[in-house]
Amino acid sequence: MGSRNLLAAAAWLSLGSGAPLAAAPAPSLPPPAPSLEEQQAIRDASARGALLYAYDQAAWHGTDEMMAKLPDARSKVGGWIVDGPADAPELVFFDKDGAIPHAVFIADFKDGKLVSSRIAGPGDAELGPERKRLIAARA
């Protein structure tokens, strides 16, 4: 290394030596325990997340099942809803009748597994008021 380069390196190092060192971060304290209200909010959010996941899985696997059993589904189905508890949701595909929708295909799940499915017939095509409200909410 030439003397000129050695002098430049020494000057550069000396500039850095005058700068203050970064302070070590202060030790962090553990976060405070959640309040009773926060604990309830956490439980509620967890339950809602489990329900959303169960409904999503039911819609996915139920659609596959419906397409296998009802090949002309696209011409008959107007949409779908899922309801029930997270451990036993029911998926209902409904027809295109906007005024009085009827079930076309129904799939039942238990603990994340498809346990039964059927093409809706006269006995189970009629939808109750709560399901009709869910369908109306989609529209």
ChimeraX commands (.cxc) that place a marker at each C-alpha (Angstrom):
marker #1 position 0.00,0.00,0.00 radius 0.5
marker #1 position 1.46,3.34,-0.96 radius 0.5
marker #1 position 1.97,6.06,1.63 radius 0.5
marker #1 position -0.80,8.11,0.06 radius 0.5
marker #1 position -3.30,5.24,0.43 radius 0.5
marker #1 position -2.08,4.51,3.95 radius 0.5
marker #1 position -2.59,8.16,4.88 radius 0.5
marker #1 position -6.14,8.17,3.42 radius 0.5
marker #1 position -7.02,4.99,5.29 radius 0.5
marker #1 position -5.68,6.44,8.55 radius 0.5
marker #1 position -7.70,9.63,8.02 radius 0.5
marker #1 position -10.84,7.64,7.32 radius 0.5
marker #1 position -10.36,5.51,10.43 radius 0.5
marker #1 position -9.75,8.58,12.58 radius 0.5
marker #1 position -13.01,10.17,11.42 radius 0.5
marker #1 position -14.93,7.15,12.57 radius 0.5
marker #1 position -13.20,6.96,15.92 radius 0.5
marker #1 position -14.68,10.28,17.06 radius 0.5
marker #1 position -18.26,9.27,16.42 radius 0.5
marker #1 position -20.29,8.22,19.44 radius 0.5
marker #1 position -21.00,4.55,19.75 radius 0.5
marker #1 position -24.60,3.46,19.43 radius 0.5
marker #1 position -26.13,2.91,22.83 radius 0.5
marker #1 position -27.06,-0.63,23.69 radius 0.5
marker #1 position -30.82,-1.11,23.66 radius 0.5
marker #1 position -32.43,-0.96,27.08 radius 0.5
marker #1 position -33.65,-4.31,28.29 radius 0.5
marker #1 position -37.31,-4.64,27.44 radius 0.5
marker #1 position -39.87,-5.39,30.08 radius 0.5
marker #1 position -42.38,-8.16,29.52 radius 0.5
marker #1 position -45.66,-6.85,28.14 radius 0.5
marker #1 position -48.40,-6.34,30.68 radius 0.5
marker #1 position -50.91,-9.15,31.09 radius 0.5
marker #1 position -54.02,-8.63,28.94 radius 0.5
marker #1 position -57.07,-7.32,30.75 radius 0.5
marker #1 position -60.18,-9.48,31.09 radius 0.5
marker #1 position -61.75,-7.57,28.21 radius 0.5
marker #1 position -58.67,-8.13,26.04 radius 0.5
marker #1 position -58.63,-11.83,26.94 radius 0.5
marker #1 position -62.26,-12.10,25.85 radius 0.5
marker #1 position -61.49,-10.23,22.62 radius 0.5
marker #1 position -58.66,-12.68,21.93 radius 0.5
marker #1 position -60.98,-15.65,22.51 radius 0.5
marker #1 position -63.64,-14.09,20.28 radius 0.5
marker #1 position -61.14,-13.41,17.49 radius 0.5
marker #1 position -59.80,-16.95,17.75 radius 0.5
marker #1 position -63.30,-18.43,17.56 radius 0.5
marker #1 position -64.17,-16.22,14.58 radius 0.5
marker #1 position -60.96,-17.27,12.81 radius 0.5
marker #1 position -61.74,-20.96,13.40 radius 0.5
marker #1 position -65.25,-20.44,12.02 radius 0.5
marker #1 position -63.98,-18.64,8.92 radius 0.5
marker #1 position -61.43,-21.38,8.30 radius 0.5
marker #1 position -64.06,-24.13,8.72 radius 0.5
marker #1 position -66.44,-22.34,6.34 radius 0.5
marker #1 position -63.68,-21.83,3.78 radius 0.5
marker #1 position -62.72,-25.50,3.91 radius 0.5
marker #1 position -66.39,-26.56,3.63 radius 0.5
marker #1 position -66.88,-24.33,0.59 radius 0.5
marker #1 position -63.73,-25.68,-1.07 radius 0.5
marker #1 position -64.30,-29.38,-0.48 radius 0.5
marker #1 position -68.05,-29.11,-0.89 radius 0.5
marker #1 position -67.63,-27.46,-4.29 radius 0.5
marker #1 position -65.41,-30.31,-5.43 radius 0.5
marker #1 position -68.03,-32.80,-4.22 radius 0.5
marker #1 position -70.90,-30.92,-5.86 radius 0.5
marker #1 position -69.09,-30.65,-9.20 radius 0.5
marker #1 position -68.47,-34.41,-9.17 radius 0.5
marker #1 position -72.10,-35.26,-8.38 radius 0.5
marker #1 position -73.85,-32.50,-10.30 radius 0.5
marker #1 position -72.06,-32.06,-13.64 radius 0.5
marker #1 position -74.52,-29.42,-14.90 radius 0.5
marker #1 position -74.09,-27.33,-11.75 radius 0.5
marker #1 position -73.16,-24.15,-13.61 radius 0.5
marker #1 position -76.59,-24.03,-15.23 radius 0.5
marker #1 position -78.43,-24.65,-11.94 radius 0.5
marker #1 position -76.48,-23.06,-9.10 radius 0.5
marker #1 position -76.84,-19.37,-8.26 radius 0.5
marker #1 position -74.52,-19.33,-5.26 radius 0.5
marker #1 position -73.73,-20.88,-1.92 radius 0.5
marker #1 position -73.86,-20.26,1.80 radius 0.5
marker #1 position -72.28,-22.02,4.76 radius 0.5
marker #1 position -73.67,-21.99,8.27 radius 0.5
marker #1 position -73.51,-23.94,11.49 radius 0.5
marker #1 position -70.76,-24.32,14.08 radius 0.5
marker #1 position -67.08,-24.54,13.16 radius 0.5
marker #1 position -66.93,-28.25,13.98 radius 0.5
marker #1 position -70.03,-29.13,11.91 radius 0.5
marker #1 position -70.73,-26.63,9.12 radius 0.5
marker #1 position -73.30,-27.22,6.40 radius 0.5
marker #1 position -72.78,-25.98,2.86 radius 0.5
marker #1 position -75.84,-25.21,0.76 radius 0.5
marker #1 position -75.73,-24.44,-2.94 radius 0.5
marker #1 position -78.88,-22.66,-4.01 radius 0.5
marker #1 position -80.61,-22.13,-7.36 radius 0.5
marker #1 position -80.84,-18.96,-9.44 radius 0.5
marker #1 position -84.36,-18.03,-8.28 radius 0.5
marker #1 position -83.72,-14.63,-6.68 radius 0.5
marker #1 position -87.25,-14.32,-5.29 radius 0.5
marker #1 position -87.55,-17.72,-3.60 radius 0.5
marker #1 position -84.22,-19.58,-3.63 radius 0.5
marker #1 position -84.14,-23.34,-3.11 radius 0.5
marker #1 position -81.33,-25.70,-2.17 radius 0.5
marker #1 position -79.73,-27.54,-5.08 radius 0.5
marker #1 position -76.93,-29.40,-3.28 radius 0.5
marker #1 position -76.10,-29.86,0.40 radius 0.5
marker #1 position -72.83,-30.99,1.99 radius 0.5
marker #1 position -72.34,-31.69,5.70 radius 0.5
marker #1 position -69.00,-31.64,7.52 radius 0.5
marker #1 position -67.81,-32.86,10.89 radius 0.5
marker #1 position -64.43,-31.93,12.35 radius 0.5
marker #1 position -63.15,-30.74,8.98 radius 0.5
marker #1 position -64.23,-33.83,7.03 radius 0.5
marker #1 position -67.05,-34.22,4.53 radius 0.5
marker #1 position -69.49,-36.69,6.10 radius 0.5
marker #1 position -72.42,-36.53,3.67 radius 0.5
marker #1 position -73.62,-34.80,0.55 radius 0.5
marker #1 position -76.72,-34.95,-1.57 radius 0.5
marker #1 position -78.54,-33.38,-4.44 radius 0.5
marker #1 position -81.44,-31.59,-2.79 radius 0.5
marker #1 position -84.82,-33.10,-3.41 radius 0.5
marker #1 position -88.36,-32.02,-2.60 radius 0.5
marker #1 position -87.88,-32.80,1.10 radius 0.5
marker #1 position -84.83,-30.61,1.68 radius 0.5
marker #1 position -84.89,-28.01,-1.11 radius 0.5
marker #1 position -86.97,-25.55,0.96 radius 0.5
marker #1 position -84.76,-23.04,2.77 radius 0.5
marker #1 position -85.59,-21.58,6.16 radius 0.5
marker #1 position -85.83,-17.85,6.88 radius 0.5
marker #1 position -82.30,-17.56,8.29 radius 0.5
marker #1 position -80.76,-19.10,5.19 radius 0.5
marker #1 position -82.90,-16.91,2.96 radius 0.5
marker #1 position -81.55,-13.89,4.88 radius 0.5
marker #1 position -77.98,-15.09,4.30 radius 0.5
marker #1 position -78.70,-15.42,0.58 radius 0.5
marker #1 position -80.30,-11.97,0.49 radius 0.5
marker #1 position -77.25,-10.53,2.27 radius 0.5
marker #1 position -75.02,-11.89,-0.50 radius 0.5
marker #1 position -77.10,-10.05,-3.09 radius 0.5
marker link #1:1,2 radius 0.2
marker link #1:2,3 radius 0.2
marker link #1:3,4 radius 0.2
marker link #1:4,5 radius 0.2
marker link #1:5,6 radius 0.2
marker link #1:6,7 radius 0.2
marker link #1:7,8 radius 0.2
marker link #1:8,9 radius 0.2
marker link #1:9,10 radius 0.2
marker link #1:10,11 radius 0.2
marker link #1:11,12 radius 0.2
marker link #1:12,13 radius 0.2
marker link #1:13,14 radius 0.2
marker link #1:14,15 radius 0.2
marker link #1:15,16 radius 0.2
marker link #1:16,17 radius 0.2
marker link #1:17,18 radius 0.2
marker link #1:18,19 radius 0.2
marker link #1:19,20 radius 0.2
marker link #1:20,21 radius 0.2
marker link #1:21,22 radius 0.2
marker link #1:22,23 radius 0.2
marker link #1:23,24 radius 0.2
marker link #1:24,25 radius 0.2
marker link #1:25,26 radius 0.2
marker link #1:26,27 radius 0.2
marker link #1:27,28 radius 0.2
marker link #1:28,29 radius 0.2
marker link #1:29,30 radius 0.2
marker link #1:30,31 radius 0.2
marker link #1:31,32 radius 0.2
marker link #1:32,33 radius 0.2
marker link #1:33,34 radius 0.2
marker link #1:34,35 radius 0.2
marker link #1:35,36 radius 0.2
marker link #1:36,37 radius 0.2
marker link #1:37,38 radius 0.2
marker link #1:38,39 radius 0.2
marker link #1:39,40 radius 0.2
marker link #1:40,41 radius 0.2
marker link #1:41,42 radius 0.2
marker link #1:42,43 radius 0.2
marker link #1:43,44 radius 0.2
marker link #1:44,45 radius 0.2
marker link #1:45,46 radius 0.2
marker link #1:46,47 radius 0.2
marker link #1:47,48 radius 0.2
marker link #1:48,49 radius 0.2
marker link #1:49,50 radius 0.2
marker link #1:50,51 radius 0.2
marker link #1:51,52 radius 0.2
marker link #1:52,53 radius 0.2
marker link #1:53,54 radius 0.2
marker link #1:54,55 radius 0.2
marker link #1:55,56 radius 0.2
marker link #1:56,57 radius 0.2
marker link #1:57,58 radius 0.2
marker link #1:58,59 radius 0.2
marker link #1:59,60 radius 0.2
marker link #1:60,61 radius 0.2
marker link #1:61,62 radius 0.2
marker link #1:62,63 radius 0.2
marker link #1:63,64 radius 0.2
marker link #1:64,65 radius 0.2
marker link #1:65,66 radius 0.2
marker link #1:66,67 radius 0.2
marker link #1:67,68 radius 0.2
marker link #1:68,69 radius 0.2
marker link #1:69,70 radius 0.2
marker link #1:70,71 radius 0.2
marker link #1:71,72 radius 0.2
marker link #1:72,73 radius 0.2
marker link #1:73,74 radius 0.2
marker link #1:74,75 radius 0.2
marker link #1:75,76 radius 0.2
marker link #1:76,77 radius 0.2
marker link #1:77,78 radius 0.2
marker link #1:78,79 radius 0.2
marker link #1:79,80 radius 0.2
marker link #1:80,81 radius 0.2
marker link #1:81,82 radius 0.2
marker link #1:82,83 radius 0.2
marker link #1:83,84 radius 0.2
marker link #1:84,85 radius 0.2
marker link #1:85,86 radius 0.2
marker link #1:86,87 radius 0.2
marker link #1:87,88 radius 0.2
marker link #1:88,89 radius 0.2
marker link #1:89,90 radius 0.2
marker link #1:90,91 radius 0.2
marker link #1:91,92 radius 0.2
marker link #1:92,93 radius 0.2
marker link #1:93,94 radius 0.2
marker link #1:94,95 radius 0.2
marker link #1:95,96 radius 0.2
marker link #1:96,97 radius 0.2
marker link #1:97,98 radius 0.2
marker link #1:98,99 radius 0.2
marker link #1:99,100 radius 0.2
marker link #1:100,101 radius 0.2
marker link #1:101,102 radius 0.2
marker link #1:102,103 radius 0.2
marker link #1:103,104 radius 0.2
marker link #1:104,105 radius 0.2
marker link #1:105,106 radius 0.2
marker link #1:106,107 radius 0.2
marker link #1:107,108 radius 0.2
marker link #1:108,109 radius 0.2
marker link #1:109,110 radius 0.2
marker link #1:110,111 radius 0.2
marker link #1:111,112 radius 0.2
marker link #1:112,113 radius 0.2
marker link #1:113,114 radius 0.2
marker link #1:114,115 radius 0.2
marker link #1:115,116 radius 0.2
marker link #1:116,117 radius 0.2
marker link #1:117,118 radius 0.2
marker link #1:118,119 radius 0.2
marker link #1:119,120 radius 0.2
marker link #1:120,121 radius 0.2
marker link #1:121,122 radius 0.2
marker link #1:122,123 radius 0.2
marker link #1:123,124 radius 0.2
marker link #1:124,125 radius 0.2
marker link #1:125,126 radius 0.2
marker link #1:126,127 radius 0.2
marker link #1:127,128 radius 0.2
marker link #1:128,129 radius 0.2
marker link #1:129,130 radius 0.2
marker link #1:130,131 radius 0.2
marker link #1:131,132 radius 0.2
marker link #1:132,133 radius 0.2
marker link #1:133,134 radius 0.2
marker link #1:134,135 radius 0.2
marker link #1:135,136 radius 0.2
marker link #1:136,137 radius 0.2
marker link #1:137,138 radius 0.2
marker link #1:138,139 radius 0.2
view
